[in-house]
Amino acid sequence: MEKQFHTTLQSNYTLFTGEVSAHSPSNIALIKYWGKKENQIPTNSSISYTLTNSYTDTILKFTPKTEKGYDVKVYLEGEYKESFAPKIITFFERITAYIPFLEQFSFEVFTSNSFPHSSGIASSASGMSAMAICLVQIEQQLGAILSEEEALKKASFLARLGSGSACRSVYKGLVEWGENDFIEGSSDLYGTKYPDHEIHDVFKTFHDTILLIHEGQKTVSSTVGHNLMNGHPYAERRFIEANENLQKLLPILKQGDVKAFGELVEHEALTLHAMMMMSNPAFILMKPNTVAALDKLWEFRRETGNQLYFTLDAGANVHLLYPAQDAEAIEIFIENELKQFCQNGNYIQDKVSF
């Protein structure tokens, strides 16, 4: 299967100086992947919403060189970040079999996020997907022949080798990742855009307001968290449940059942954090204000009947999910009641991207 991603470049391609750019959104998983095998293969299927306002913009400049080895300089928000280069080089080492020119150029990466870095919003997803898209663009400029669909699929495949969830950020809408027998075309190697015609219109205009409970570095990285699933006493049952939950979600998406959607997505979010708390060593990424916000949300939903639900990524921040028709009342509630739990009162108004 991986052979399809080897380059179609001719051996006599000509090097030149240039630059490419990519705009890649973050995503928020509804059914979570937590745990991975060798080569960034997921232990279970997942599905995510691609966002609109939470994104990474990347410019990749490249200049031919003659000496061997990888040469990468990374600038975040215009500031040189020497510590970022090793992660990019590790990524390059993983993908050299598919992108053969990586040692033939010096690269400068200029990247910026529309959200706080390392705060539980998936900056690695948007950042690595943007890098992958840029590299495929360079490959095409050097002469590789790829259709639009092939270019996106290759970018998704490459992005996965940088950050697993990055493979889902290449596409808009709902994106599935992980091979299973109930979604046609599903794969462990790349993300698959879930068909828009299988999704009720109510889910295509969902809002996602992100409460920035904690904007600092996470105490445990996602990579470490994934590795703690190795030998976890409940890991195998969790992998089975995630696939079962994805299968349950598909008819809900088609029927437009917002209540069933919200209940399943909240269960998934809490299960993710429960697995963290039962790891050895255990860790907790929620903060006191995360729990306080969830309590206030549940109270609001009981009292008003508004269709406000949440999900959590691997961090303290809360993603509030709600349909467009309820947005006015819910956004007043967010400003008046939930903003107090955000660090410096900060939250991001976002929407799903279709």
LINHU-V194634 format. One record per backbone hydrogen bond with DSSP energy under -0.5 kcal/mol. CO is the residue of the C=O (numbers start at 1). NH is the residue of the N-H. E is the energy in kcal/mol with one decimal. If there is no record, write none. Layout:
co->{CO:CO}
nh->{NH:NH}
e->{E:E}
This chain:
co->{1:2:3:10:18:20:22:22:24:26:28:30:31:32:35:37:37:38:40:41:46:47:47:48:49:50:53:54:55:56:57:58:59:59:60:61:62:63:71:73:74:75:75:76:79:80:81:81:82:84:84:85:86:87:88:89:90:91:92:95:95:99:101:102:104:105:106:107:108:108:109:109:110:111:112:116:121:121:122:123:124:125:126:127:128:129:130:131:132:133:134:135:136:137:138:139:140:144:147:148:149:150:151:152:153:154:155:156:157:158:158:159:159:163:163:164:165:165:166:168:173:174:175:176:177:183:187:190:192:195:196:200:201:201:202:203:206:207:208:208:209:209:210:210:211:211:212:221:222:223:224:226:227:229:229:232:234:235:236:237:238:239:240:241:242:243:244:245:246:247:248:249:250:251:252:252:253:256:257:258:259:260:261:262:263:264:265:266:267:268:269:270:271:272:273:274:276:276:287:287:288:289:290:291:292:293:294:295:296:297:298:299:300:301:306:307:307:309:311:313:317:318:318:319:319:320:321:322:323:324:326:327:328:329:330:331:332:333:333:334:334:338:339:342:343:346:348:348:350:351:352:353}
nh->{4:5:6:13:62:60:24:58:56:51:49:32:47:34:43:40:41:41:42:37:177:30:31:175:28:353:55:26:114:24:112:22:61:110:20:108:18:106:107:109:81:77:111:79:76:82:84:85:85:87:88:89:90:91:92:93:94:95:96:98:99:102:104:105:65:71:63:73:61:110:75:111:59:77:57:119:120:123:126:127:128:129:130:131:132:133:134:135:136:137:138:139:140:141:142:144:143:146:151:152:153:154:155:156:157:158:159:160:161:161:162:162:163:166:167:167:168:169:169:171:50:194:48:192:46:186:178:178:176:198:199:203:204:205:205:206:352:322:210:350:211:320:212:348:213:318:343:225:226:227:228:229:230:231:232:235:238:239:240:241:242:243:244:245:246:247:248:249:250:251:252:253:254:255:256:257:200:258:261:262:263:264:265:266:267:268:269:270:271:272:273:274:275:276:277:278:279:283:290:291:292:293:294:295:296:297:298:299:300:301:302:303:304:305:308:309:323:321:319:315:313:211:320:311:321:209:309:207:326:327:330:331:332:333:334:335:336:337:338:338:339:341:342:345:346:212:210:350:208:52:354:173}
e->{-1.3:-1.9:-1.7:-1.2:-2.7:-2.8:-0.5:-2.7:-2.9:-2.3:-2.5:-0.6:-1.4:-0.5:-1.8:-0.8:-0.7:-0.5:-0.5:-3.7:-2.4:-3.1:-1.5:-2.4:-2.5:-2.9:-0.8:-3.3:-2.2:-2.8:-2.1:-2.3:-0.6:-2.9:-2.0:-2.3:-2.2:-3.1:-2.9:-3.2:-3.2:-0.5:-3.0:-2.3:-2.6:-0.5:-1.5:-0.6:-0.9:-0.6:-1.4:-2.7:-2.4:-2.0:-2.7:-2.6:-1.6:-1.4:-1.1:-2.0:-1.9:-1.0:-1.7:-0.5:-2.2:-0.6:-2.1:-1.9:-2.8:-0.6:-3.2:-0.6:-2.7:-2.6:-2.6:-0.8:-0.5:-2.5:-1.9:-2.7:-2.4:-1.8:-2.0:-2.0:-2.4:-2.4:-2.2:-2.3:-2.1:-1.9:-2.2:-2.4:-2.2:-2.4:-2.0:-2.3:-1.2:-0.7:-2.7:-2.1:-2.3:-2.5:-2.4:-2.5:-2.4:-2.8:-2.8:-1.9:-0.9:-0.9:-0.6:-1.5:-2.7:-1.9:-0.6:-1.6:-1.5:-0.5:-0.9:-0.9:-2.2:-3.1:-2.1:-3.3:-2.4:-1.8:-2.5:-0.5:-3.1:-1.7:-1.8:-1.5:-1.5:-0.5:-0.6:-0.5:-2.2:-1.6:-0.6:-1.0:-0.7:-3.1:-0.7:-2.2:-1.9:-1.4:-2.5:-2.4:-3.0:-2.0:-1.5:-1.8:-1.7:-0.6:-1.5:-1.5:-2.1:-2.5:-1.8:-2.5:-2.6:-1.6:-2.2:-2.9:-2.2:-2.0:-2.0:-2.0:-1.4:-0.6:-0.9:-2.5:-1.7:-2.4:-1.8:-1.4:-3.0:-1.3:-2.2:-2.9:-2.4:-2.1:-2.5:-2.5:-2.0:-2.2:-2.2:-2.4:-2.2:-2.2:-1.7:-2.1:-2.4:-1.4:-2.1:-1.2:-1.3:-1.5:-1.2:-1.6:-2.2:-2.1:-2.0:-2.4:-2.1:-2.4:-2.6:-2.1:-2.3:-2.4:-2.3:-2.3:-2.3:-2.1:-2.0:-0.5:-0.5:-2.8:-2.7:-2.5:-0.6:-3.1:-0.7:-2.0:-0.6:-1.9:-2.6:-3.2:-1.5:-1.4:-2.0:-2.9:-1.4:-1.8:-2.5:-1.9:-2.5:-3.1:-1.0:-0.9:-2.2:-1.8:-1.8:-2.2:-1.7:-1.6:-2.7:-0.7:-2.7:-1.2:-0.6:-4.0}
